[in-house]
């Protein structure tokens, strides 16, 4: 019985560690995506401003 409990405990610890690693990777990807979207948003804004200048000339 003790061996079964210890084995299950080790399995759960391994799953928990894998989950934490996956979460850290996903958070890093989320940060990269946020940065990319921010850059795209800035580029859109710059192009819209330039287009507005051209239309008023």
DSSP file (Angstrom, degrees, kcal/mol; ACC not computed):
  #  RESIDUE AA STRUCTURE BP1 BP2  ACC     N-H-->O    O-->H-N    N-H-->O    O-->H-N    TCO  KAPPA ALPHA  PHI   PSI    X-CA   Y-CA   Z-CA
    1    1 A X     >        0   0    0      0, 0.0     4,-2.2     0, 0.0     5,-0.2   0.000 360.0 360.0 360.0 -45.4    0.0    0.0    0.0
    2    2 A X  H  >  +     0   0    0      1,-0.2     4,-2.5     2,-0.2     5,-0.2   0.900 360.0  52.2 -61.1 -41.3    2.8    2.4    1.0
    3    3 A X  H  > S+     0   0    0      1,-0.2     4,-2.5     2,-0.2    -1,-0.2   0.888 108.4  50.9 -63.9 -39.2    4.6    1.8   -2.3
    4    4 A X  H  > S+     0   0    0      2,-0.2     4,-2.5     1,-0.2    -1,-0.2   0.913 111.4  47.8 -63.6 -43.0    1.4    2.5   -4.3
    5    5 A X  H  X S+     0   0    0     -4,-2.2     4,-2.5     2,-0.2    -2,-0.2   0.912 112.9  47.9 -65.1 -42.2    0.9    5.8   -2.5
    6    6 A X  H  X S+     0   0    0     -4,-2.5     4,-2.4     2,-0.2    -2,-0.2   0.902 111.6  50.4 -65.5 -40.5    4.5    6.8   -3.0
    7    7 A X  H  X S+     0   0    0     -4,-2.5     4,-2.2     2,-0.2    -2,-0.2   0.927 112.2  46.7 -62.5 -45.1    4.4    5.9   -6.7
    8    8 A X  H  X S+     0   0    0     -4,-2.5     4,-2.7     2,-0.2    -2,-0.2   0.895 110.6  53.1 -65.0 -39.7    1.2    8.0   -7.1
    9    9 A X  H  X S+     0   0    0     -4,-2.5     4,-2.4     1,-0.2    -1,-0.2   0.919 109.7  48.0 -60.5 -44.3    2.7   10.9   -5.2
   10   10 A X  H  X S+     0   0    0     -4,-2.4     4,-2.1     2,-0.2    -1,-0.2   0.883 111.0  51.3 -64.4 -38.6    5.8   10.8   -7.5
   11   11 A X  H  X S+     0   0    0     -4,-2.2     4,-2.5     2,-0.2    -2,-0.2   0.929 111.2  47.6 -62.9 -45.2    3.5   10.7  -10.6
   12   12 A X  H  X S+     0   0    0     -4,-2.7     4,-2.5     1,-0.2    -2,-0.2   0.893 110.5  51.6 -65.5 -39.5    1.5   13.7   -9.4
   13   13 A X  H  X S+     0   0    0     -4,-2.4     4,-2.4     2,-0.2    -1,-0.2   0.906 110.6  48.9 -62.7 -40.6    4.7   15.6   -8.6
   14   14 A X  H  X S+     0   0    0     -4,-2.1     4,-2.4     2,-0.2    -2,-0.2   0.911 112.1  48.3 -65.3 -42.6    6.0   15.0  -12.1
   15   15 A X  H  X S+     0   0    0     -4,-2.5     4,-2.3     2,-0.2    -2,-0.2   0.895 111.6  50.8 -63.2 -40.1    2.7   16.0  -13.6
   16   16 A X  H  X S+     0   0    0     -4,-2.5     4,-2.4     2,-0.2    -2,-0.2   0.920 110.8  48.1 -64.2 -44.6    2.7   19.2  -11.5
   17   17 A X  H  X S+     0   0    0     -4,-2.4     4,-2.2     1,-0.2    -2,-0.2   0.908 111.8  49.6 -62.9 -42.9    6.2   20.0  -12.6
   18   18 A X  H  X S+     0   0    0     -4,-2.4     4,-2.4     1,-0.2    -1,-0.2   0.898 110.6  51.1 -63.2 -40.1    5.4   19.5  -16.2
   19   19 A X  H  X S+     0   0    0     -4,-2.3     4,-2.4     2,-0.2    -2,-0.2   0.893 109.1  50.1 -64.2 -40.9    2.3   21.7  -15.8
   20   20 A X  H  X S+     0   0    0     -4,-2.4     4,-2.2     2,-0.2    -1,-0.2   0.906 111.0  49.3 -64.0 -41.3    4.3   24.5  -14.3
   21   21 A X  H  X S+     0   0    0     -4,-2.2     4,-2.1     2,-0.2    -2,-0.2   0.918 111.6  48.9 -63.7 -43.2    6.9   24.3  -17.1
   22   22 A X  H  X S+     0   0    0     -4,-2.4     4,-2.5     1,-0.2    -2,-0.2   0.900 109.9  51.9 -63.2 -41.1    4.1   24.4  -19.7
   23   23 A X  H  X S+     0   0    0     -4,-2.4     4,-2.5     1,-0.2    -1,-0.2   0.907 108.5  50.7 -63.5 -41.5    2.5   27.4  -18.0
   24   24 A X  H  X S+     0   0    0     -4,-2.2     4,-1.9     1,-0.2    -1,-0.2   0.900 111.0  49.0 -62.9 -40.6    5.8   29.3  -18.0
   25   25 A X  H  X S+     0   0    0     -4,-2.1     4,-2.3     2,-0.2    -2,-0.2   0.910 111.7  48.8 -64.7 -42.2    6.2   28.6  -21.7
   26   26 A X  H  X S+     0   0    0     -4,-2.5     4,-2.5     1,-0.2    -2,-0.2   0.882 109.6  52.0 -66.5 -38.0    2.6   29.7  -22.4
   27   27 A X  H  X S+     0   0    0     -4,-2.5     4,-2.1     2,-0.2    -1,-0.2   0.884 109.5  50.0 -65.3 -37.8    3.2   32.9  -20.4
   28   28 A X  H  X S+     0   0    0     -4,-1.9     4,-2.3     2,-0.2    -2,-0.2   0.919 111.3  48.4 -65.2 -43.2    6.3   33.7  -22.4
   29   29 A X  H  X S+     0   0    0     -4,-2.3     4,-2.6     1,-0.2    -2,-0.2   0.897 109.7  52.9 -62.5 -39.9    4.4   33.1  -25.7
   30   30 A X  H  X S+     0   0    0     -4,-2.5     4,-2.5     1,-0.2    -1,-0.2   0.909 109.1  49.2 -62.8 -42.0    1.7   35.4  -24.4
   31   31 A X  H  X S+     0   0    0     -4,-2.1     4,-2.3     2,-0.2    -1,-0.2   0.911 111.5  48.8 -63.4 -42.7    4.2   38.1  -23.7
   32   32 A X  H  X S+     0   0    0     -4,-2.3     4,-2.3     2,-0.2    -2,-0.2   0.907 112.1  48.7 -63.6 -41.6    5.8   37.8  -27.1
   33   33 A X  H  X S+     0   0    0     -4,-2.6     4,-2.8     2,-0.2     5,-0.2   0.905 109.5  52.5 -64.9 -41.4    2.3   37.9  -28.8
   34   34 A X  H  X S+     0   0    0     -4,-2.5     4,-2.1     1,-0.2    -2,-0.2   0.921 110.4  48.1 -60.2 -44.2    1.4   41.0  -26.8
   35   35 A X  H  X S+     0   0    0     -4,-2.3     4,-2.2     2,-0.2    -1,-0.2   0.908 111.6  50.0 -62.6 -42.4    4.6   42.7  -27.9
   36   36 A X  H  X S+     0   0    0     -4,-2.3     4,-2.5     1,-0.2    -2,-0.2   0.928 111.0  48.3 -62.9 -45.9    4.0   41.8  -31.5
   37   37 A X  H  X S+     0   0    0     -4,-2.8     4,-2.6     1,-0.2    -1,-0.2   0.864 109.7  53.4 -63.9 -35.5    0.4   43.1  -31.4
   38   38 A X  H  X S+     0   0    0     -4,-2.1     4,-2.1    -5,-0.2    -1,-0.2   0.908 109.8  47.6 -65.0 -41.9    1.6   46.3  -29.8
   39   39 A X  H  X S+     0   0    0     -4,-2.2     4,-2.2     2,-0.2    -2,-0.2   0.918 112.9  48.5 -64.8 -42.9    4.1   46.8  -32.6
   40   40 A X  H  X S+     0   0    0     -4,-2.5     4,-2.6     1,-0.2    -2,-0.2   0.915 110.0  52.2 -63.1 -42.6    1.5   46.1  -35.3
   41   41 A X  H  X S+     0   0    0     -4,-2.6     4,-2.4     1,-0.2    -1,-0.2   0.905 109.7  49.2 -60.4 -42.2   -0.9   48.5  -33.6
   42   42 A X  H  X S+     0   0    0     -4,-2.1     4,-2.4     2,-0.2    -1,-0.2   0.896 110.7  49.9 -64.1 -40.5    1.8   51.2  -33.6
   43   43 A X  H  X S+     0   0    0     -4,-2.2     4,-2.4     2,-0.2    -2,-0.2   0.901 110.1  50.7 -65.4 -40.9    2.5   50.6  -37.3
   44   44 A X  H  X S+     0   0    0     -4,-2.6     4,-2.6     2,-0.2    -2,-0.2   0.932 110.8  49.0 -60.8 -46.2   -1.3   50.8  -38.1
   45   45 A X  H  X S+     0   0    0     -4,-2.4     4,-2.2     1,-0.2    -2,-0.2   0.918 111.2  49.4 -61.8 -43.9   -1.6   54.1  -36.2
   46   46 A X  H  X S+     0   0    0     -4,-2.4     4,-2.2     1,-0.2    -1,-0.2   0.920 112.6  47.3 -62.2 -44.2    1.5   55.6  -38.0
   47   47 A X  H  X S+     0   0    0     -4,-2.4     4,-2.5     1,-0.2    -1,-0.2   0.890 110.6  52.0 -65.9 -39.1    0.1   54.5  -41.4
   48   48 A X  H  X S+     0   0    0     -4,-2.6     4,-2.2     2,-0.2    -1,-0.2   0.897 110.0  49.5 -63.1 -39.6   -3.3   55.9  -40.7
   49   49 A X  H  X S+     0   0    0     -4,-2.2     4,-1.8     2,-0.2    -2,-0.2   0.914 111.8  47.9 -65.8 -42.4   -1.8   59.3  -39.7
   50   50 A X  H  X S+     0   0    0     -4,-2.2     4,-2.0     1,-0.2    -2,-0.2   0.898 111.1  51.2 -64.4 -40.0    0.3   59.4  -42.9
   51   51 A X  H  X S+     0   0    0     -4,-2.5     4,-2.2     1,-0.2    -1,-0.2   0.894 107.5  53.0 -63.4 -40.0   -2.8   58.5  -44.9
   52   52 A X  H  X S+     0   0    0     -4,-2.2     4,-1.3     1,-0.2    -1,-0.2   0.882 108.0  51.1 -63.9 -38.1   -4.7   61.3  -43.2
   53   53 A X  H  X S+     0   0    0     -4,-1.8     4,-0.7     1,-0.2     3,-0.2   0.917 110.3  48.7 -63.8 -43.4   -2.0   63.8  -44.1
   54   54 A X  H >< S+     0   0    0     -4,-2.0     3,-0.6     1,-0.2    -2,-0.2   0.874 109.4  52.8 -65.2 -37.9   -2.1   62.7  -47.8
   55   55 A X  H 3< S+     0   0    0     -4,-2.2    -1,-0.2     1,-0.2    -2,-0.2   0.791 107.5  51.2 -70.9 -27.6   -5.9   63.0  -47.9
   56   56 A X  H 3<        0   0    0     -4,-1.3    -1,-0.2    -3,-0.2    -2,-0.2   0.596 360.0 360.0 -85.8 -10.3   -5.8   66.6  -46.6
   57   57 A X    <<        0   0    0     -4,-0.7    -1,-0.2    -3,-0.6    -2,-0.2   0.460 360.0 360.0 -86.3 360.0   -3.2   67.8  -49.1
